[in-house]
Amino acid sequence: MTYISLTPLDLALAATLLVLNAAISWVFGLRLEKSIAVAAVRMLIQLALIGLVLKFIFAQTSPLWTLLLVLVMAGAAGVEVTARQHRRVKGWQTLGLSTGTLLFIGVAITALGVGVIIGPDPWYAPRYVLPILGMVLGNSMTAMSLVLDTFSEAVSRERTSIEAWLALGAHRGEAMRGVLQVSLRTGMMPILNSMATTGIVALPGMMTGQILAGADPIAAVKYQILIMFLIAGATALASFFGGLGAVLLLTDKRHRLRLDRLAARR
Amino acid sequence: MLRVEHLRAGALPPLTFEVASGECLAVEGPSGAGKTLLLRAIADLDPAPGQVFVNGAERNEMPGPQWRRNVRYCAAEPAWWSDTPRSAFPTGAAAGRLDRLLSSLGLEPQMLDRALAVLSTGERQRLALARALIDEPQVLLLDEPTASLDAQAAALVEELIRYQTLSGRSVVLVSHDRNQIDRLAHARLLLPKGAPAAAQEVQAP
């Protein structure tokens, strides 16, 4: 496989496009200049670091190093889910729920995709495991934070009608049904939209990456189809566990609504 | 019979009182005294230390939903979760009984299928009361049940509350209307404004 390597100068040239973002922010008074700079610098540092880390781990081909990076990625995804909530549950529960769930989903779906379907040798080959885990985790993380955020917003808005239902003797599952439906739908929507438009409107990043690296387009498309199915399954699981966790965190065994467990809006 | 022992609802001092079957206890106090909090605590909608018994059974002896089917809280501002009132009523309710209940409140059965948005505030409040009474709970916790009603509708609601006590239910009524309390209540519980939680235990009646 052959491809043209990029020099730092090439990247610097592309970076000048950020001037456009800054200009829009300045002209319309969005005050995003600082955020743009921080985001760009974060991206640079994070990608440079992960490049070095991956280079190191690919050289080792050790299950322990791979596992360590898996844990770090799941932990970071959990922190990100927690940080994205407008109103989150007080204490450690949101972080625990999201990190635990994402680790489980990431490992289970990646094990299916890499261990069972792709079947590299060795089965834990990091250059297969880590990119696929990253895509699975990234999409599960989005689904979960959407579900949790939608749920806490909707449950606060619908509080009086949920409690009216509970006061009539409804179980928490019945009273939360409407809110849960809205949240699950929101969580699963991005992958459905993305499956419906991929290949027409957008060429997915992984596929284009493989093609740029010299892979046969048909082979690249097959990988993309695989990853789409893996992501669909992962976001379904992430939405389900996120919704279930939200119901359990915001109600109690006496089937009461416990909005007192939500921290103040940020 | 409803019996409340050392119940601490919100910042209220611990409360102990009894409402016999067939009696109505009026809860009075200025706005913000915690009248609604007290009703919600009795209905087990908020966690509150202390004990609440209905006919000898404590609330924690049964699941929350079962408790709230016996001890019915009816909020001052009714809320709904569908477009029409119909789905809030149990499907098994005998049509004849539901019709009688509605007509005793000056409502028509067709209103159940009308959009909630076109019903008046007073109609919605009376529909919420009908919804709270249709499955015959033993204890009624009524939070300002006539607050948004005209005199005629309020009289119908009072008549129904009187009928509920005569049928042997225990009623706890929050009201700002002294005359209404005089007409309906057998006993009163006055909640002081801003009472510190450590205050002397309030005993009533």
Interface residues (C-beta under 8 A of the other chain):
Chain A: E158 T160 S161 I162 E163 A164 W165 L166 A167 L168 G169 A170 H171 G178 D252 K253 R254 H255 R256 L257
Chain B: A43 D44 L45 D46 P47 P63 G64 P65 Q66 R68 R69 R72 Y73 C74 A75 E77 P78 A79 W80 W81 A88 A128 R131 A132 D135
